[in-house]
Amino acid sequence: MTARGATTPRRTLRPRTLATAAAFLTLLLATATATLTLGRLGIAPAELPAALLGDAEGKNAFVLERLRGPRLIVALGVGAAFGLAGTLFQSVTRNPLGSPDVIGIGAGAGAGAAIVALFLPGLLPVPLGALTGAVLAMAIVYLSTGTGFRSPGRFIVAGIGVTAVAQAIIQYAVYAIERDKASVLTAYVNGSLNARSWEDAATIWLAVALTAPLTALIARDLTVGEMGDDTATALGTRPARIRTTAVVLSIILSAAAVSAAGPIAFVSLCAPQIARRCTRAPGPNLAMSALAGAFLLALADLAAQQLPLFTTLPVGIYTMALGGGYLGYLLLSEWRRGAL
């Protein structure tokens, strides 16, 4: 029952939020333009508009349609998916250090990829193994808690155990398989956007398109849920059901992103916090987190392609460096606030 006289918070677009969204869109456009134009194989800026309108020929057509175009679209979709997944997870756990990585999604995907590469080479695609590993990790965490995803503390502890086992499988696979295959596997389990295709782009954007409306539908309930279960119940929501729905959506988005680009670390942790700190708005900030995630991954991939001496590194290495520094800052901030 809804408490008499109770009101639920309304989501309004504040000037600061609109300004932040405009800034992120501008940065995204600049990063996308740089991705397509910089470097020896880049499309000349003067020729880019015509190429985007379908008049690309020769080298420009190859770069746009085969080399950098699919890679850019996949980066934007994977970043948006990780951003959405992270903000859903942090909202239901009410923990700024929360991330789908915590419950073993990334590690499970890496273990699935490792098992396929080691025991089923050529029989199954590595991304399918990654997706299967992510789903199995989710199932193990769900069953081992005894309460599904209704107890954040329990599934975080279960996720730590799943992550440890999955990391052991990954390290064994890297040690056991041949050197050339090990280098490919290592790149994938760190997260890579090399050789992405339009099929990969379709996969990740289909997942985003299907889940984004559902996340929008529960946005108000997530905002209420951040006030605590008692308040949320008094305002007419069902915290346990909303929490389970949000976690499932987060896992679907993470699994789709991992299947498209591997378990890229820290984007789902950093993007929601950057969005929240830039907008200073309550609630999960879904759209802003998606924009922040897309920008972070596109920027990291631009660095992976253009920085001298480091162009062969997987994009996940750059997000690890970014996320590690940001995690240290976040831990220090939480400690000063007395939250740790």
N, C-alpha and C positions, 0 to 999 in steps of 0.2 A: 504494500500500500504506500502511496505517496503521502508524506507528511503534510498536514493542513498548512497552507500558507507557504509551502516550500516552493522555491523557484529554481530552475536549472540555469546554468550559465549559458549565455549566448555567445556564439562565435562571431566576432565582428572583425573586419579588416581595418586595422589601425594604420595611420600614416607611416609609422616606422616600419610596419610589416610590408606595406606596399613599396616603400623605398628600398628595403632590403631585397625584396623579390626582383625589383628592377635592376639593382646592382648585380645580383647573381645572374640574371639573364644576360646582362651586358658582358659580364666576365665569361659566361659560357660561350657567347657569340665570338668573343675575342679569342678564346682558347680553341674553339673549333676552326676559326679562320687560320690561326697559326698552325694548327695540326695539318691542314690541307695545303698550306703554302710554303712553309719553311723547309729548308734543306735542299739537297741536290735534286731530289725527285719531286719537290713541291710544285704545285700549280702556280703560275705567275698570278699575283693578285688581280691584275687587269683582266686575266682570262677566267677567273674564278666564277663570276656571275653567269657567263655564258655556259661554262661547264655544268654548273648546278641546274641550269635550265634545259639540259639535255643536248648541248652542242659540243660536248667533249669528244676529242678525237686523239688517236695516237697515244702518246705518253699521258696526257691529261685524263683520257678515258681509263687507262690502266690504273692510274693512281686513285681516281675517284671511285671506280667501280670494283676494283679488285684489291687494292693495297691499303689505302688509308680510309676510304669511305666506310666500308663495313666495320673496320676497327673503331672508328670514331663513334658510330651509331651503337655498337656493342658497349663501348665504354660509358656512354651516356645512360643506356638502359641498365647496365649492371650497377653503376653508381647510384642511380635513382632507386633501384630495388634494394640495395644495401642500406641506403638512407631511410627508406620506408621501414624496412625490417628492424633497423636499429631503434628508431623512434617508437615503434610499437612495443618492442621488448623493454626499453627503458621506461616507458609509461606504465606498463603493468607491474614491473618490479619496483617502480619508484626509486630507481637507482641509476645515477648518471654514469656509473661504471658498467652498467649492463650492456650486453651485446649478444646477438645470436651465436657468436663464436664461443660464448661462455658455456652453452649447452652442447658443444661438440659438433655443431653443424659443419664448420670448416674442416676440422680434423677428420670427421667421419667421411666427408667428401674426398679428402686427400687419401684416406685409407682405402676407400672404394676404388679410386683411380690406381692406387699402387697395386691392389690385388689383381685388377684387370690387366695391368701392364706386366705383372709377374707371372700369373698363372693362365691368363687367357689372351695372350698377345695375338692381335689380328682377328680374333673371334668377336670381340665386342669393342665398341669405341670407348676410349677413356672417359669422355664426358658422361656416358651412360653409367659407367662404374662410379663416377663421382656423385651423380644424382642418387644412385642406389645407396651409396654409403651415407649420404646425408639423411636420407629417409630412414635407414636402419638406426642411425644414431638418434634421431628423433624418437623412434619407436622404443628404443632401449631406455632412454631417459623417461619417456612417458610411463612405461610400465614399472620401472624401478622405483619411482617416487611413491607409488601406492595411491596417489591422489591426482594423477595426471599432471596438468600444468596449473593446478589451483594453488599450489604452495611454491612461491618463488624461491624460497630458501632451499627447499628440497631439490628442485630440478636444477638449480645452480650447482649444488654439491654433486648430484648425479652427472651433470655435464662435465665437471672437472675430471671425474673418473673415466668417462667415455673418451674425453680428449686425451688423457694419458695413454690409454690402451691404443687409440687410433694413431697417436704419434709413434708408438713403438712399432706398429705395423708399417708405417711409412718408412721409418729408418731401416727396418729389416729389408724392405723391398729395394730401397736405394742401394743398400750394401750388396744385395744378392744378385741383382740383374746386371746385364752387361753395361759397360761404361757409357756407350752412346745412348742406350735406352734410359740409363739412369739420369743423364743430363736432361733429356726431354721430360722425364717424370718430375725431376726436381723443379724445372721451370713451371710445370703445370701446378704442382702442389703449393708453390709460392704465389700463384696467380699470374696469368699471362694473357695478353691480348694479341700476341703474334698470330698471324695467319687466321684471323677471324673471318667468317663468311657472312653472307646475307641470311643464311639459315640460322646462324647463331643470333643475329640481330632479331630475326622474327621470333625466335624462341623466347628471348628475354623480354621483348616488348609485348608479346602476347601475355606473358605472366603478369607484367605490370598493368596492362590494360584490364585484365580480368580481376585482379586483386585490389586495384586502386579504388574503384567504386565501393567495395566492401569496407575498406579502411575508412573511407569518408563517412559511411553510414554509422560506424561506431565511434567516430571522433568525439562527439559530444559526451558519450558515455565514458570514454577514456579520460576526458577532462574531469568529469565528476569523480571517477574512480581515483584520481590522484589526491582527492580530499580524504580518502580513507573509506574502508568498506562500510562502516556504520553510516556515514554521511551519504554515500552513494546509494545504499539501500533505502534510506529515508527519502531520497529524491526520486525513487522509483526505478532504479536500475538494478541489474543483477550482476554484481561484481565478479563472481566466479565464472559465469557464462561469458561475460565480456572478456575476462582475462584469458580464458581458454581460446576464444575466437581470435583474439589479437596474437597470441603465441603461435597458433596454427598458421595464420596469415603471414606472420614473420618468417616462419620456417619455410613456407611455400616460396616466398620471395627469395630467401637466402639460397634455397636449393636450386631455384632457376638461375640465379646469378652464378652460383658455383658451377653448374653444368655448362654455362656459356663461357666462363673465363677462369674457372678455378677458384679456390678459396682465398680471395684477396682480403688481406687482413686490415682491420682497424677502420675501414670506411664506415661500417655500421656503428662503430663506437663514436667516431669523431663528428660525423655529419649532423646527427641530432643535436649534439651539444653546441656546435657552431651555429646552427639555425636558432636554437633557443637563446643563446647569448646575443646574437645579432638582433633578433626581433624583440627580446625581453617579453615575450607573450607567454601566457600560461598554456598548458595543454600540450599535446604531442607535436604540434607544428608539422603536420604531415607533408604538405606541399613544399614547405621551405626545407625540410629535411631531405626530400627527394632532389630538390635543386642543388642543395649543398653537396649531397653525395655525387651527383652527376658532375658537378664542377670539380670536386676533389679528384675523382678518378680520371677525368679528361685531362686535368692539369698534370697529374702524375704520369699519365701515358705520354703526354707531350714531352715531359722531361726524359722519359725512358727512350723516346725516339731521337731526341735532339741533343742531349747533353753529351759532350765529347768524352770518350773513354768508358762510358757507361751505357752505350746504346744496345748492348746485348743482354742487359739485365732485365728480368721480368718486372712488370709494373708493380707486382706485389712487394718487391724489395723497397721501392720508393714509398709505398703506403705504410710499410712497416716502420721506416725511418720517421715518416711524418707522424704516424700514430704513436710510436714510442715516446717521442718528444711531447706530444699532446697529452698522452696518458700520465707522464710525469708531472706536467703542469696541473692536470685535473686532480691527481692524487694530492699534490701539495695544497691546492685550493680547498679540497674537502677536509684535509687535515687541519688547516687554519680555521675552518668553520666549525671544527669539532665534530664533523660527521663521520670521521674514521677513528 
